[in-house]
Amino acid sequence: MKYLNILTIFVLVSSCKPGGGGEYYSLQGFTQGTTYRITYQHPTEHDLKGRVDSLLGAFDLSLSTYEPASIISRINQNQEQVVTDTLFRTVFREAGRVNQLTGGAFDITLGPVINAWGFGAGEKLEVDSAMVDSLLQYVGMDKVALEADVVSKSHSAVKLNVNAIAQGYAVDVTSCFLEELGCRNYMVEIGGEIRTRGNNPKGSFWRIGVDRPIYGNMIPGEQLQVIISMHNRSLATSGNYRKFYEKDGIRITHSIDPATGYPKESRLLSATVLTADCMTADAYATACMVMGLEKAQEFIEGLKHTDAYFIYGADLGTYQVWYTQGMSKYIESP
């Protein structure tokens, strides 16, 4: 899954006492190769860490490519008749929907190419045009199908990578768990993907800081571009300024274009998307980075109930921002 947080979350420490509904509590831990942080209000459930860790552990056993025994890993290993679970099927079907909606900019069959560039499981390879051309024959959602809860592939070299959507879904699953317990005020964050409901411990909306996309800026919150004040929404950010490496003086970023097999070169440095559920926000943010600025703007403006905040590079190393009209009501200065 993803490794580096792009967002900074502004919340108070646990055990604040607002009027009614019980105290607020905070949990944090590790999952999916990154961290999670949860703040929630409940009158009696003060220690949910064991249950949350168990929930996220089950998630890893379904969708993590870094877990050799997971369902997705066993499919990638071409084990016979791997029966999928509800978690896998939900992500697979949503990935197919977003793939069609984005004209292929979002594609979970990009696994072999992601691995070759060094952004997936295994060691990065010495990539050249011949290798990219060879690997692209195994990329495309038309090369996989879900039939009777089993994934079929057109070729054994087809490999799935759901890192750009599953982490957002993990946020949704955890949030639904809290709601089933009766939580009406919470914030769930996993690796920078976030879902909120109600108010924070101060009784106001949850304040989410989006970092300025300075290459090599590895400390979330040190240089903020904007603060987004939100509730009852989900938010995901994708950017190239933390997850990259340099080779022969060229910056290699993790936003791989499924159409070319190469890292996307674009003025768009950071895409933050706001939707009802985090799985969709996660996938849309990734797709926007692949599309580039102009196509991403057109894509977002064509969607209902979706807002976005883009940071892009301008001349002389300066930054510009673009955001939807609906996003303006959420924006605060850092």
N, C-alpha and C positions, 0 to 999 in steps of 0.2 A: 504494500500500500504506500501512501505518500509518506515522506520523511520529515519535511520541514514546514513548520507552521508559517503561514503568511499573515495571519491575523493576530492581533493582541486583544484580549478580552478584559474589559474593565468591570470587575465585580468585587464585592466586599468579601471578607473572610466569613466562614460559617458562623452559625449560632447568633445571628442578629435576630431581633425580636420586633418585627413589624406588627401592626394591629391585626390579629386574627389569622387563622390558617396555620399556626405553628411556627417553629423556628426554621431558619435556613441552614442548610448543611452543604459542605463541599467535599467532593471526592476527586482524586486524581490518581493516575496510574499509567501503565504502558499497554499498548495494543497495536497490532498491525504495523509494527515497525516505527511507531510514533507514540505520542502521548495523548491522554484524554483528560478532560477536566469537566466536572459536572457540579453545578450549584442548583439546589432545589429546596422547596419549602414543603414540609409535611409535619403534621402534629405528632406523629409517633415513629415514623421510619427514619431513624437517625443514622443508621449504619447499613448502607446498601452495597458497600464495596464488593463483598463476596459474590452477591447475586449479579452485579454488573459485570464483574470479571468473568463469571461463568457464562453470561450472555455473550460477551465479546469473544470468549474462547470458542464457543460454538460457531460464531460468525467466521472466525479464522479457519475452522475445520471445514467450512463450506467454500470460502471465496479467496483465501489468501494463497498466492502463488509462492509464498515463502514458507508455507507449511507443506512438507512433502506428502502428508497423508490427507490433505484437504481434497474435497471433491474436484475443484478446478485443477489441482495438480495431477490428480489421477487421470482426469480427462486429457490433460496435456501430455501425460506419459503413455497415452493410448491403452490404458487398461480397459478390458472389455466390460461392457454393460454396467457402466458406473451410473447408478441411480441418483439423480439430483434431488435436492431438498427444496423446500419453499423459498429459502433465502436465495439460493442460486437461480431458481426459475424466475423470481421477481426481478433480479438484476439482469438476467439474460433478455427477458422480454422488454424491459425498459431500454436496454442498450440497443435493441433492434429498432424500437420506436424512434429514439434519438438519432440513430444512424440514418434512417430515412428522412427525418425532419431536417437534418443538417447536410444532406446531400453527400454523406459519407465522411464528413469531417470528424465525426466521432465513430470509432471502430474498435471493438474489443478483440478483433482478430489480429491486431497489430503486434501481438506478442513476440513473434520471431524478430521483428525489426527493432522493437524496444530493447529486447535482450542483446541484440548485436551492438547497438549503440551504447550499451552499458547502463541502462536505466531500468532493468528488470532483474530477474533471477540469473545468476551466473556471472561470468566475467565478460567484460566488453571485448569486442573483436576488432580487428583492423578492417574497418569498413571501407569498401570502395564501390564504384558504380556497378561492377559486375555482381558483387554480393547483394547489393540493394535490389537489383533487377531480379536476381534469383529468389530472394525472399518475398518480394511483392506478389509472386504467383500464389502465395499461400494466404494473402490478405484479402478480406472481403466477407461481409456478412452472408453472402450467398454461398459461402463454403462451409457453413455450419447450420444445423437445424436441431430443434428440440422436439423429439417425438416420443410420446409415452414416457415422459420424464427422463429420457436418455438423450444425450447430445450425440449427433452423428456429424462426422467431418468428411469433407471430400478428399482429404489427404492427411496422412499421419503427421506431416510437418506443420499443419495448422495448429496454432497455440493461442489460447485465450489469455488476455490480461485485462482485468476489470478494475485496476487500481484507480482509474479516473471516475469511477461511479460507485464502487462498493463502499468506500469510506463514508460518502454521504448517506448511503443507505444504512450503514451502521449507526449513524447519528439518528436517523429516523426510527430504527428499531429500538434503540435505547430510550428515545423520547416517548415512544408508545408504551414502553414498559413503565416509565414514570407516570404516565397518564392513567394507566390501568390501576396504579396504586392510589390514584386520586390527587396527584400533584397538579396544581393549577398555575404554579409559578416555577419556572426552571430555565436553565441554560445548559445545553449539552454541546460540548466541543470535542471533536476528535481530529487531531492533525490540522486544525485550522478551519474545518467545516463545522457549521454551527446551526443549531435550531433553538429557538426561544419560544417561551410562552409566558404570558402575564408580565409581571414586574420583577425587578431585581430587589435585593434587600432594602434599598433606600425607598422603594415604592415607585420608582420611575422605570422607564424603558431600559432594556439592556443596551449597554454602550460597547460597540465593537470597533476597535481601531484597525484600520487598514494601513499597512506599512508602505512607505515610499519605495518604489522599486529600484533601489540602487544596487547594482551588481556587487555581490559579495557581502551584502548586508545580512548577516546571519543572526542578528539579535532582534527578535520581534519586539516592537514597541519603542525601539530606540529613535527611529525617525518616522513619524506618522504622516501620512498624506491626508487622511480624513477619518472622522469618527462617524459611524453609522448607528443611530439610535433606533432600536427595533423591538418589536414583540410580535408574537404569533406568526413569525416568518422564519424561513431558513436562508442561510447565506453560505456561499462557497466562493473561494478565490483561487484562481490559477495564475501563475506567473513564471517567468523564466529567469528571474534575477537571483535565485538561490540554488536551484537544482540545475547545474551546468558544469562543464569542464572545458578546458582549452586544449586544443591540439593544433600544433603548427601555427600558433597565433590566431586560430579561429575558435570562436566560442561555440560550443556544442550544447544546445539546450534540450530539455526533455520533451518539448512540444513537437512531436513527430507528425508530419503530414502523411496520412494514409495514401494520398494520391501519388506522392513522390518517394516516400520512404526516407526523406531527409528532414532534419530539424527545420522548423518553420522560421524563416526570416521575415520579421514584421516590425513595424513601429509599435505595435501593441505590446506593452510590457506587463500589464496586470489587468485581469478581468474579474470583477466581483459581480456575482449574480444573486439576486434576491427572488425567491419563489416560496411557495407554500411548503414543499418538502425538500429535504436536503439532497436526496439522490438526484433529483432533476437539476437542482442548482449546480451540483458537482459536475454532472455531465455537460451541461450547457457552458459552464465556465471553461472547461477543457476544450470544447468545440470552438469557442470564441477565439482562444489562443491560436488554434490551427487555422481558422478562417482569416485572421488578420483584421485590422481595424475596420476598414470600410464594410467588408462583408459581415463582420460581427455586428456592427451597428444596424445594418439592414435586417439581419436575422432577429436580433432582440426586439427591434421595433415592430416586427411582424407577429410577436407573441402576445398573448393575453396573460394578465396576472403575473407578469415577469418584469423586473427592473434590473438595471445594471449600472455599474460605475467602472469606466475604463480609464486607465492611465497609460499614456503613450508618449513615445519620444518625439521631440521636435528638434529644430535646428539648434546648434551650439550646445547640445547636451541638456537642454531644458525639458521640463515635463509639461504636458497638457492633459486635461481631463475632459471626458465626455460622459454624460449620464442621462438616463431617461427622465422625462418630466416627472414621472411618479416617484423617482428616487429622491427628488429634491426635498421631500418632507421628512426623509430619514437622516439627512446629512447635517453634521455638526463640524465646526472647525476643531482641529486638534489642540 
